Every structure is written in structure tokens, then in C-alpha cells.
Amino acid sequence: MSDNDLTAHLRCLGLADGEAGLYLAMLRSGRTVTAELAEHLGWKPDEVEQSLARLVEVGLVAACAPDRSEAVPVDPTIALDHLSHSRTAELRKAQTSAANAYRDYRRSVSPQATDDLVEVITGAQIIDRIRHAEKTVESQVLRFDSPPYHIPASANPTELENLQRGVEYRVVYSKSAVQNHAYYLANIHPCIAAGEHARVLPTVPVKLTVFDRRLAIVSMSFVEAEVNDSLLLVRPSSLLSALTGLFETSWRSAFPMHFSNRVPPALRPIHVRVLELLGAGVTDETIAELLGISRRTLSRNLEQLNQRAGTVTRFQLALYAVRNGWI
């Protein structure tokens, strides 16, 4: 690591430029007389004494004499941990101050109490706000997924990155989302494969995403979008609690699209896909289209599944799959 890199890191932890520079000089020289340091750096003695006092205070340097005429660097582990915690506390305090300042601004523009709870976003801000909310989520995303989409209906690299770092995704798709061939292949299937918990309903009650149960984004439906291209940001409130409760109720009644670890090894990948789409409630024609196979090939795979499950109808097959942990 270069001196410039280390200096930048030390600044991030709260040291001033002079303090970081003095610490680097002492790392190269070891135990040092203060007067020699001042001469080497071209500083005034009082400047060295001032920066040295700060380094002693935070625990990066130890004085070897009562008057601090000599000093030596010490193991920085504890000192750096302390600086890191202090810096984190400062950033949280700054975050709170900024949030409070924005609330004051909103109240000065329009003193209605609901301004703190619901914000209307329109135009070019929509995509930026959606992306920022998803990139900064910490633990959980709950989503009703249905067209139309503000962000192009393609792969979602942010979700894949979040899944990899442990963020839980629970998504209820509308049948219209699953029937969109390009969207299914580029977005839905890769996300399920990466760990998304997905279910499906014929329709979803509202286009909704809840981030960490502290922010919800409510988008317009097809009809509303034609009139008003906008979305709502809902912050902690009884409305946010109601939206979260609506999702949980729908989640319990939706049909699962992800699979357990008990899927029999002999079940072919195409059989898994067929079961997944059967659960979505789509037609045989749509299933064949989504899988890129003919209706005859689909019928043959359904026959094989029925034979394996000992069932006759689609309903019996779906029931068997659920009871035996296939889906």
C-alpha cells in the first residue's frame, strides 16, 4: 500500500492531514525526538507537538518522556478500532441530522403531517429512486411483481448481488409476469435459481416493493400508468404496516415457484420447469411457449410426471408435488 493510500485511509478514520503525515514519518523512523521530526518534516516545533498530542490521545503513538520530547509508534489495533467506532457514530449522527433537516424542509414547503409518510415521485426520478432503494437494502425485500415496469424488464443484477450477500427476497408474481417469455427467462428464472423465494397468483392486488419493512414503493397499475406515470414512497406508518400485511396474506395463499431440496434426483430439469409453470396456473400453450417445446413434447412430459406420481389429472399432480416436497 502506498503512503498516499494509507494517508487517505487514516483521514477516513478521522485523522487530519498533518496527523496522518506525522504518523507515517514516525513509522519510518521509529522512536524519534520531536525536534528531529520537526526538522525532518520542515514543520514548526509547535505544529509537531500539536499533531503528536493528538496521536498520543488516540493511542497510535506513546510518549517516551513526560514532556513528549520523544515518542514511538505502538500497536495500532485498539486505536484504529476506537477510531472506526467513533467515525461510525459520527456518520450515524450526521445521517440523523440530515434526515431531520430534510423533514424540516418538507414541513416548511408544505406543513401537512403526511408529507413525512408518503412522497410522490414522477418522471426521471423514478428509476433512480428504485435503484437506490434496492442497492441500499440490508436484509429483506418483499415484492408484488406485475407489468408494467419502470425499469426495463430484463435481468436484475442488483437482486442477484443482494441475494449473494444474504438479502432475503420473497416475490409474488402475477400470471402476466410469468407469461412474459423474455421477462421469465431473463429475470424470474435466474433470480429463483439464485435463491429468491417466489410464488405466483393469477393477479396481484398492487405493484409493491417493501425494503427492510421501513420503506415501500407503490407503482401504478396498467390503467393508472396510462394516466399518471408515478410511484409512491411510503415510510414507517400504519399504511406501511397495512401494505406489509397485505403482502403476507397474499404470500400465504400464493402457489410456490421455488423447489425444496427433496426433489427426486430422477426428476429431469424440464419436469421441474413444467411443475413450476403448472403452479403458475398458465395454459399448456403458454407453458410450451415458455419452455420452447411443442405441445406434443409437453404432453409427453406431463404423462411422465403423472406416471411417476401415480396421478391422472393436473390437479392431482400438483397436489402430489406439494405433499411430497417437489415444490
N, C-alpha and C positions, 0 to 999 in steps of 0.2 A: 504494500500500500504506500502511495506517495505521501510526502508531507502535506501537500495540498488537500488530499483526500482526508487525512486524519484531522487536519485543521477544520475542514468543513463538518466532519462528524462531531468534533468537540463543540463547535458552535451550535450544532443542533441540540446538544445536551445542555446548553445554557452558558458556556464559557464565552467571554469576549475574545475578540481577535488577539489582543495583546496577551491575555492569559493563556490562550492556546499556543501562541508563538513561544512564550516563555517556557511552557511545559515541554514543547518539542526540543528546545535548546537544552533543557536540563536532561532530557532522555539521552541526548548525545554526549553530554559532558559528565553526567553522574553527579556526585557530591560537588557542590560549586559554591564559591564565595560570591556573595551578592555583588560586590564591587566588580569582580571579574565578569559576571554576567552582564552588567550594565555596559562595561567597556566593549565586550564581545558583540552585543546587540546594537550598540550605539544609542542606548537609552540613557535618560537621566536616572540617577540612583533612586529618586522617589518614585519613578514610574515602575522600576523593577520591584521595589518594596511593596507598592500597592498591589500589583499583579500577584506577587508571591504570597501576600497575605490572603488573597482570595483562594489560591491553590492550596494553601495550608488549611483554610477554612473548610473546603470541600473534601479534603483528605487525599489529594493527589500527590502532595509533597509534605515532607516532615522537616521542621526546622532542627538544625543540629546545634544551635546556640540560642540562648534566651532572647538575644536581640535580633535573631533571624539573619545574622551576618553570613551564615552558612545554611544550606538546605540540600535535601536529596529526594529524588522521586521514590515513592513507595508503591506497593502492590495496589493497582487502581480498582480492583474488583468491587470492593464495597463502595468506594467513592462513586464509581460510574453507575452502580445500581441506584444509589441515592439520587444522583443527577437525573437518571432516567425516570425515576418515580416522580421527582419534583417537576420535571418537564411535562410528564403526562398530566399531573394535577393542574399545571398552568394551562395546558391545552384544553382540558375539560372546563376549566373556569372561563377561558376565552370562548369556548363553544356555547356555554350557558349565557354569557354576556351578549354574544352575537344574536342568539335566539331571542333573548329578552328585548334587545334593541329592535329586532325586526318586528316583534309583536307590538312594541310601542309605535313603530312606523305604521303598521297596519291599522292600529287604533286611531292614529292621527289622520289617516286618509279616510277611513270610514269607521266610526266608533261602534259598529254593530258587533256584539259579542261573538256571533257566529263566524266572523272573519278568521278567528283563530282555529276554527274547526274544519271549515270547508273552503277550499280555494278552487276557482275555476281557471283552467289552463286552456289556451287556444293557440292555434297557428303553429309557428315554428318552435315554440317552447315545448310542445307535447313530446316529441321524440327525445329531446334532451332530458326532460324530467323523468320519463320512463326509464331511460338507460341509467341515469344517475341513481334512481331508487334501487334498481336491480343490482348495480355494481357495488352498492354500499350495504346491502342486506347482510345480516350477521348470522342468523340461524334458521329462518323458516320463510317459505313463500307458499301462500295459498292462492289458487287461481281458478277462475272460470274462463275457459278458453273457447272463444267463438269469433267467427268473422263479423265485421271487417277488422283489419289490423292497421294500427297507426304505423308500426314498423313493418317493413316488407316481410311477408310470410315465408321466411326461409329459415336456415339454420340459426340457432340461438347460442352463439359461443359463450355469452355471459352465463347462461344457465349451466352449460357444461363445465365451465370453470368453477362456478359456485358449488355444483354437485361434487366436484373433485375435492374441494376444501371443506366439505362436510355440511353444506347448507341443505336442509330438507325441503324438497319440493313435493307438494300434493296438488295435482291438477285434475279438474273435472272438465272433460272436453264435451262440446256439443257434437251431435252426429254430423252436422255440416262441416265441422273442422276435420273429422276423421275421413269424411268422404272426399275431401280435397286432396287429390292424389299427390301433387307436388309438395304440399304442406306436410302431409303424413310422412312421406319419405325423407324430406329434408329436416323436419323439426321434431315431429311427435316420436317417431320410432327411435332416432338417435338419443333423445332425452330419456325415454323409458329404458333403453339399453344402458345408459349411464347412471341409472339409479332413481330416476323420477318415479314417484308413486302416482299412477294415472288411473282414472276411472272415466266413464262415459255416461251421458244422459241424452235422450232424444233432443232436448233443448236445455239451455242453462238460463236461470232467471235474470241474470245481468252479467255484463262483461266486467270482471272484477279481478284485481290482484291485491293481496294483503301482504305487506312486508313486515315481518317480525311482530305482527299484531299491533303495530304502532302507526302504520300508515297504509291507507288503502287508496288504490287508483280505480275509479269507476269510469268506464268508457261508454260511449253511446252505442246503441244497437244499430242495425241496418237502417231502420226508418229514421231514427234520431240523427244518425250521421249524415243523412242527406240534407237535413235541415240545419244542423249545428255541429260542426266538427270541433268537438271539445271534450275535455275529460275533467273529472272532479278529483281533487286530492282531499282525503278525509283523514283528519288527525284524531288522536285518542279522544273518544267521546262515546255517548250512548249509541250514536249512529254507527261508529266503527264496531262497537260490540255487536250490534244487530247484524251488520254485514258479515262479521266473522261467524256468528251463529247461523246465519243463512247458509254459508258455505259448509259448515259442519253437518247441518241437516241434509243438505244435498249430497255430501260425500257419503253419508251412511246409506243413502238409497241408490247411489250410482253403481254401475257394474264395473268390476275391476278389469283393467287392461294390462296390469303387470302380473308376473308369474312368480310362484313360490319356488323354493329350492327342491320341492318334491316332484318336479316334473319327471316322469319316467324317462330314462336315457334313450329308450327306443322311440320316443316321440320325435318325429322329424321336425326341423325348423319350420317347414311350411305348415305342418299341423298346428304348431304353436301360433303362427300368424293367423291361420284360419279361426282358431278358437278366440283369439284376441278380437278379431273383427266380428265374429258371431256375437260376442258380448257387447259390441258397439251397436247392435241392432240394425246394421245396414243390410241391404239386399244381397242376394247371391251375385247379381250382376255387378254391384259395386265392389264386393269382395274380390271377384275375379279381376276387375279392373285395377284395384289397388295392388293386388299381388302380381299382376302382369301375366295371368294364366287364362286359359279358356274356361268356359262354363263346364265343359266336359271334364277337364282336369280337376276343377273344383269339386264336382260331384264325386269323382273317384276318391279324392282326399276325404270328403265327408263320409263316404262309405267306409273307408279305412278307420276313421275315428270312431264311427258307430260300432264297427266290429270290435275294436279294441275295448270300448266302454261297455259293450253289450247293450246298446241302446238302439232306438229306432228313429225317434224324432229329434229335431234340433233342440227342442226344449229339454228333453231327457238328456241329451248330450251335454248341454250347458249345465244342467243340474249335477250331473255326474262329475264334470270338470271342477265345479266349485267344491263339491263334497270331498273330492279326492286331492284337492290342493293343486290342481293343474293351473288354476287361475285364481 
